[in-house]
Amino acid sequence: MDSSDELRKTASELVAKGKGILAADESNGTMNKRLKAAGVEQSEEQRRALRELLFTTDGAAEHISGVILYDETFGQSTADGTPFPSLLGDLGIVPGIKVDTGAKPLAGADGEKITEGLDGLRERLAEYYDGGARFAKWRAVIELDGERPSPYAIGVNAHALARYAALCQEARIVPIVEPEVIMDGDHTIDRSEEVTSAVLHAVFDQLHHQRVLLEGILLKPNMVLAGYGCSSQPGDEEVAERTLHTLRRHVPGAVPGIVFLSGGQSDEDATNRLNLMNRMGPQPWEVSFSYGRGLQAAALETWRGEPGQVAAAQKQYHHRARCTGAARRGEYAPEMERELSASA
Ligand code: 13P
């Protein structure tokens, strides 16, 4: 298969109807923070055990098309020795890999960040492809605070995202392009829309300049929300409408899919808003998910590192995957949340 056909095929598998992506690619630092908050020992074994719990959940593959892994997890196996990428592949789930090395302070821009990881990326991508990865993720972090973000920070992050995307496609790996506008702070939804628009505009400009095949990427954006500390919070309908409106203005129809991040919204908000967007008629691209916390948080809280809690935690994860998969088709109803308590 030629390279652009392979990219198109992988991208369309990832946004198959009713399915979306599990982002299980927390760096060790982030995962340790989550484990600590749940009262779990912060060790390589516990990070592995949580991932095994998620990946071996019966029936999750009906709702999950791909899983993004972190480098450590990519090299780990189930307790009985099956490497995680092979386990996922055998379940019909596409293995993916986070390849950025994190957001670092941007020189000359007080308090702003630039995502690193381009050095040696071509060689790392070739190794990940050989290990079974068919898609990748790079997350740019854009924070809102007063005058920030600066056009400088937006510009360099967009440039790096496009360099990463071009290298991925050269390696036959579908790049998930993730410019995350962070929703911490007290900004209004108007400001969120303004910044999200500026960021998407800069990103697609750079993707064009750097000759990235739009049919072979997925975009992972934030929803357009008011900052979590803003006193005026929009309803879910307004979030869904403003988000689609912003994306339609800035994301070319050649892009096969939008896969939202959950970004700290409650599980039900993240699910309901995705559902509403999928009910608002056909869009130029598939409207799907790539949730981290939105799929895992309840399972982690239930598990708490206790082997006896694995089955109950898997039930939680399966429930969220099922609800989010339904939202992907516009078929979620809040009553579905009660089905878990009824069966627990
Ligand atoms: P959340 O869904 O928890 O925001 O994580 C998605 C992700 O991969 C952020 O990079």
Boltz pocket constraint, residues with backbone or C-beta under 6 A from the ligand:
constraints:
  - pocket:
      binder: B
      contacts: [[A, 23], [A, 139], [A, 178], [A, 260], [A, 261], [A, 262], [A, 263], [A, 264], [A, 290], [A, 291], [A, 292], [A, 293], [A, 294]]
      max_distance: 6.0
